[in-house]
Amino acid sequence: MDKPTKEFDAIADKIIEEAGFVNPSIDFTSKVMEKIVVRSASKFVYTPLISKSGWVFIVGIFAISIGLLYLYPMGGASYFSDMKISELPQITNPFANLKLSKTLVMGIGTLTLFLVQIPFLKKLIEKPTAS
């Protein structure tokens, strides 16, 4: 061993001898375990994403909207009836003649859903646990 390590060992030995050993009480382990159980039991409290008052507000808006549509139907009137559509430039669909098989469409849809889920799953995995 080199000289600084021997000096540190000697100092550490001297401090340990001066401090002495202290034995914990007999029920030390049980007291610690009781505190751990109490702390872990009260760790998670469920709170809904949308509160009851939020749901009441959403249902109220929906009911009012349905009621207004029932009381004041639009008939045949349209907000766009005054516009002259013939004057607007015609936009053509570039994919009008594209033919895709059902299997390809299902594959593209599945791949899209999979790629959309990756960031959400990554956040869920990397989120630190509450302790």
Helices and strands as residue ranges (DSSP letters): H 3-19, H 28-41, H 52-71, G 85-87, H 102-126
